[in-house]
Amino acid sequence: MRRLLAAAVLVTFGMSVTAYAADPAQLFTLTELRADAHKQARTTVDSNGIPIARVSDQRCVDGVAGTTAFTCDGIDLLSFVPQDEFGGSDPAGVGILGGGVSDIWGWVDPEPGADGVHDEYVMLGKTNGVALFRITNPLDPEFLGQIPNSSPAQLVWHDIKVYKDHAFIVSESVQHGMNVFDLTRLRGLEAVPAGGNRTLPADLNYPTAFAAHNIAINEETGFAYIVGGNTGLVVPDQCLSGLHMVNIQNPKNPVFAGCHAMGEGRGTAALGILPASPVSYIHDTQCVVYRGPDEKYQGRELCFNSSEDHMSIVDVTDKLLPVQVAKVTYPDVAYAHQGWLTADQTHFLMGDELDEGSRGTADKTRTLVFDVSVIDKARFVGANDGETAAIDHNMYEKDGLFYQSNYTAGLRVVDSRDAANANLPEVAFFDGYPKNDDPTFNGTWSNYPYFPSGTVAFSGIDEGLFLVRVHDSVLTEFSTAPVQEAPPAGGGKALGKALGKDKNQDKGKGKRP
């Protein structure tokens, strides 16, 4: 949601410290770790075990990740990089909300390196730009530099997606537009020395949207969908903050393709003032070539929108004549925020960002389930209550499991096989904000679960970058797809094998302490 984060409570750290040493070679061979295999990551932690510097190789045992205070169930901490290390908490003196970390996305280099390994990378949004990491060795992520936020007034929100080896970046920072960065420029870059930085300017800027809250990309069709477009959170863009469609099939030559600008949320201050004024604000969307059970829409390009007070489905096959084919509300609506389809495209799971705690009626994290098996008769099925009272944020599906970033409760993994009954049992979690699970806007913003190595990356707003891995026993038991013993490329595959064979890895499985 478009909200101020200035009131977010920072994690405070004690002054007494202890030392912790982790040896990556315990999990990797020298060949698999490349030149970094022999390094021992040494870090400092406070008296409560919460890191103030890098941490790596923390197994989840008895509900706690190693020597840290991070609580967990079925998920190991591969590494943690605090935002101080990559400048996330230093907005260069111009950030009106102070520093912070936001959205996260990933990229796998399609060309293998000299050792035959396909490098994995993370793009991490922060107030003053986007931090770039090589995470091929997830126990020792390499900070490569940052794409700067050149806007005069910087806001924490950045959203990133990838198409054809290019990152597409939007921000609600005024006059940001959509930046395009060629990710192949990262090949061969050495890590930035401790305490240093490297500026990597964007290759080009698509200025029409001015600023925006979010971006989605349909990689199958080569179209980007900018949503929440505005100028400074007040005046909407030419698509009235709805679907701003851009042809990015040539990534370095994005071309405006059309708008969906009616029948959505009220959005920015300039909209919805008069009863007859247009309302079209979309907060987030997922756009796909539909292959679900509804034969009428098979092969059509559909966008599933989270639009403040409802969920909608828009047929965008014809970019000049998009059609809203479904609009569904639900009980106790507060702020329809973001959602994702199940793998079979029969159900859409969505979070409402303001229905938890004093802002709404939900006592626990509420995930909304919509039946979209008949597109123009989409309907609300019900809501699943999570394990904590935390506010939901972003969620993504992989192999039948949904990876949910739920602010103070951290990364939660739920099983979607019984989505038809709005039953989404939790199967694993890693809490990057162990202070509490209160319904506040602290903790994790988003996650990226799609690395072939099995590494899952997630962002902590005031904490930094987390790299974790779900235990193979969890994936084997609950996923709808078989676990690959040797994932297709990526330096973390040996880690997956090592963890999968570890007899002690599931001792932490069970209720959180």
N, C-alpha and C positions, 0 to 999 in steps of 0.2 A: 504494500500500500504506500501511497505518497504521504509520508508522515515525517515529522521531525524526529531525529535520533539523538538530539542533544541531551535528552533526559536519560539516555541509556546509562545504566550503572556499569562502570568499568570493574573488571576483576582486579582486586588489589592483592598485592603480594607482600608477604612478611619479609623481614630483613635477615633472619637466620637462614643459612644455606647449607646444603650438603652436596656432595659430588656424586654423579652417577656416570658410569662408563658402560657403553654398549658396543659390542663387537659384531658388525655386520657379517663377518666371515662365519659366524655361527650358523647363518642361514643360507649363505651363498658360497659358491666356488669362486676362485679368483677370476676365472674366465667370465663367468656370468656377471660378476660385479664390475668387470672391466677394470679400469685403473683405480677405481675407488674401493675395491673389495677389501683392501687391507686396512682402511682407515678406521679408527676408533672414534665414534662420535661421543664427545664428552660434554656434559651440560651441567647447569646449576639449577637447582629447584629450591623453592622456599620450604618453610617448615611444614606446610600443609601438603607438599608434594605437587603443587601446581607449577608447571614450567614457566620460567622467565627467559629461557633460552632454548635452543634446539633439544629435542628428545627423539630417540629412535629405538626401535625394537622392543616394544613394551607389550608383552603377551597379556591377553585378558584371562586372568586366573582369579577365581573366587570373587568375581564381580568387580575387579579393579584392574586397570591396565598397568601392570608392572609396579614401579615405584612411584607412579603419579597418583593424583587424586581423581583421575578420570574414571568414572564408573562405566561398566560395559557388560555386555552379554553376547557372546558369540562373535565378537569383532576385536581384532588386535590393532593396536596403534603401530603403524610402520614408522611414521615420523610426524613431528610437529615443528613448524617454523613460525616463531612469533612475528607479528607484523612490524615490530620495531626493526627487524632485520632487513625488511624490504621496503621500508619507508611508508608503510600503510598508515602509521599514526602521525605522519608529518605532512600535512597538506600544503607545505611551502608558504604558510602564512596567509593563504587566500581562501581557505575552506571555511565557509560560514558555519558549518556544522562540526568542524573538527575532523580528525582522521577517522577512518573506518574502512572495513572490508565488506564487500557485497557479493555479487554474483561470481560464479565459477564455471568454466567449461574446459574441455580437453581436446587434444589433437594427437593423432598418431602419425608419424612421418611415414608415408607410403614407401619411401626408399630406404632400404636398410643401410646401416653404417658399414664400416670396413669389417666389423666383427659379425655382420649378418643380422644384427639386432635392429628392430624398428624402434626408434626413440619415441618416448611418450612425453607429452608436454601439458602443462596446466597454464591457463590464463585466469588470473584472479583480479577481479575488479576492486579498486580502492579509490578513496576520495580524489587523489591526485593523479589517477591514471589506471593502468592495467599492468600488474606484475606478471612476469613471464618466468616459468620454471621448467627445467628438464627433470623429469621424475623417473627416468628409465631405471635407475636404482632408487626405489622408493624409501630406502633407509637413509639416503643422503641426497635429497633434492637440491638441484643447482639453480640458484637465482641468476637469471641471465640479463635482467634489466627491466625497463618499464616503457610502455607506450604512454606518453604524458597526456594529462587532461589539460588542454590548452584553453579551456573556457575561463572567462574572467571571474565568474562566481562558481565555485566548485561544490558539487553535492556528492554524497557518498554513493548514490546509485550509479552503477554501471552494469550493463547486461551484454553478454558476449555469446555469439554462436559462430559456427565454422562451416564453410563450404569451399570445396576445391582448394584446400590448403591455405585458405585465407580466413582471418578472423574479422568478423563484422561486429562493431562495438557501438552501442548507443548509451546515452546518459541523459539525466534530467538537468545536468549542468547547462546553463543557458548558452545557446549558440554552439552546442557540441556537434549536432548533426550525427551522421553515421560514419565512423572511421573504418577504413579497410586496411588491414595489415597482412602482408605476405609472410606466412609462417615459415616458409622455406628459408627465410633470412636467418632463422635461428640455428640452422645446421652449422656445426663446427664451432659455435660460440663457446668460449670458455666461461666458467662461472665467474660472477662478479666477486672480487675479493671482499672479505668481511669488512663491513662498514662502508663499502663503496656503492656505486650505482652506475647504471649505463642507460642512456636515453636512446630509445629506438622509435623515431617518429613514424606515424602512420604513413602508408603509401599514398593514400588519397582520402578525401572527405566528400561525402554526399550530403550537401547542406540543406536540402529542401525541408527535412523534418525539423530543423532547428534543434530541438531537444526531444527526448522521448523517454518513456519509462521502460520499454522492453522491446525485444526483437525475437522473432521466431523465424526459422528457415526450414523450408521443405527441401531437403537435399536431393530428393528424387526429381523435382521439377526445376530447381534452380531459382526459386523465388524467395525473397525475404519479406517478412511481414512486420513492419514497425508499428507498435501500438502505444497508446498514451502519448502521441505526438503533441507537442505544445511549445510555446515560447515562455519559459519561466513559470510553468505550472498555472498559467492564467489563460493565455490566448491559444486556442487550438490550432493545429496545423491545417493544411488544406484538406485533409481527410477528417477533420473535426475530431481528432484523437481516436479515430476508429482504425480499421485495417488500412495501413499505408503500404501498398504493394510495390515491390521493386524487383525488376528482372536483374539477377546477379549472375546469369549464366556465363558472362564474361566478368569475373570478379573485379577487375580493375576498370570496368565501365558500367557501373550500375545505372539502370534506366527506369524511371518511373513507369509503373504499369497500370495503376488504377487505385480506386478507393472503395471501401465499404464504410459508409458514413451515415448510417441511420439505424434506429431501433436498439441502441445499446445503452450503456450507463450514462449518468449525468456528467461525470467527469469534471473538467476544469471550471473555474469560476465564471467564465464567459458563457458557458452552456447551461441550459436548464433554468434560466432566470424567469422566462415567461412560459406559460403552459404550452404554447405552440412552438417553442424554440427547439431546434434539433438536439437530440441526445444520442451520442454515438461512442462514448469513451469505452475502450476495451483495455483491460489491465494486463491480460496475458492471453496467449493463444497457443494451440498446437495445430499445425496444418499438415495434412497427410493426403496421399492418394488412397482413397477409401477402398478397402478390400474386406470389409465386414460382411455380415449375412444379408444385408438389405440389397437385393439385386438392383433395385431402382437407382442406387447411387454408386454401385461398384465401378471403379475406374474414374470417378469424379474426384476433384480436389476439394476437400472440405476443411474448414477451420473450426475448431472447437474452442469457443471463447469464454473466458471468465470476465464478466462485464459488470462488476460492482454489485448489482442486485439480482443477477440471474446468470444462467448458462445459456449460450446460444450456439447454433451451428449455422455456418454460412457456406454456401456453395460458391467457390471462387474459381471454378474452372474457366469461366469467362471473366477475365480481370476487369473488363469494362462494364460488365453487367452482373456483379455478384448478387446473390439472392439469399436472404436469411430464410432458412427452411425449418428452423425450430428455435423456440425460445422457452426455457423452462425455469421456473422459480422453485423455491423450496421453503420449508418452515424455518422461522427464526433467522431470516436472512440478515446479515450485517454488512459484510463486504466480500463478495465473490472474488477470490484472489487468483488462483492458478490451479491447473489440473492436467491430467494425462490420461490417455487411453490405455485400456488393457491390451495385451498383445493380440487378442482375437478381435479387437475393435467392437466388442459388444457392450462395454461399459466405460464410462468416463468418471474418473475419481477426481474430486476437486476439494480444495480447502477454502474455508471462509476465514479471513484473517482477523475479524473482529468479533467472532461469536464466542470466544473463550473469555472467562473471567468477568470482570465488572462491565465490560463493553457489550456483553451479550448474555445468552442464557445457558451456554454450554459449560459444564463443570470439568470436562475432560476434552482433550484434543479431538475435534470432530472432523472426520473425513466423510464427505458427501458422495453418494454413489448414484449415478444416472444410468439408466438403461438406454443405450443408443442403438440397439439391434434393429430398430425400425427408425430411420433417421428423422423423418418428419413427424413421428409420434414419440419422440424421445420423452422420457418421463423420469421423475425423481423416484428412486427406490427406497432410500433410507440413509441413515448416518451410522457410522461406526465410531464408538468412543475409544480413544486411545488409553494408554497406561498412565498418563500424567495430565496435568492441567495446562501444559505449555501451549502456546499459540503455534498453529501450523503456518508454514511458508511454502517452500517449493518441493515438489515431488516428481519422481521420474520412475518409469517402469523398465525392468530388465529381467527377462526370463521368468515372468510371472510374479516377481517380487517388486514391491514399490519401495523406493528409497526416499524417505521423507525427512526434510530438514525442518525440525520443529523447534526453532529458537532455543529456549533454555533447556529443553530435553535432548538436544543434539540430534544425531542421525538415528532415525528409527527405520527398521526394515519390517514390512508387513507382507503377509501372504494374501494374494488377490484371488485365489482359486475359487473362493465362495463369495465373490463380489455380487453375484445375483441376489444374495440375501444380506447385502451390506455387512458381511462378516469378514473382517480383515485382521486376523490374529497377528500380534507382533511376534517375530521370530528372532530378532537380534536388535541390539542398539549400542551406540557409543555416545556418551554424553560429554561433549566438549565444554560444557558450562556446568561443572558439578556443584556450584554454589547453591542452586535451587532449581525447581521446575516450575516457577511461577509464570503466570500469563503476562510476561513483559517482553519487550523487543530487544532482549539480550541473547547472545549465543550464536547459533548457526543460521546462515542466510540461505545457502543452497548447496547442492552436491552434484557430482558427475560420476556415475557408476559404470561407464561404458568402456573403460580401458580393457583391452584384451588380456592384459596381465592379471586382472583381478583386483588391481588397486582401485580403491574408491577415494576420491578427493572431496573434501567439503570445507567450507569457509566458516570462520568464526568472526563475527563483526568486530569485536574488540580483541580477539585472540590471535588469529592468523590462519595459516594453512594447515589442515589435517590430512594426512594420508593414512588410510586404514584398509584392512582386508577382512571380509566376512569369512568365518571358518568354513571350510569345505563341507563339514558335516551339516551345517545349516543349509548351504546351497543344494546339497544332495537330497536332503529331506524335503525341502519346501519348493524348490524351483521347478518350473514346468519344463526346463531344458536340462539336459545332462551336463554335469560339470566337466570341462575339458581338462584332461590330465596335463596337456601341453598346449596352452592357449597360443593362438597364431601370432607370434612375435611379441616382443616386449621383455625387458630384463627381469620383470617380476615373476616370470613363470616358474622359476626355480623356487621362489618363495612360496608360491601356491603349493608346490609339491611338498616342500618342507613342512608347511603348516598342516597340510592334509595328513601327513604321516606322524604328526606330533601327538603322542598318546595323552599329553597333558593339556592340549589346547582347549578342550571343552570343560575343564574343571570350573571355569567361570560361568558356565551356562546355568541359568536359573533366575530367580527374582533378584532385582537390584537391591542393594543393601539399604 
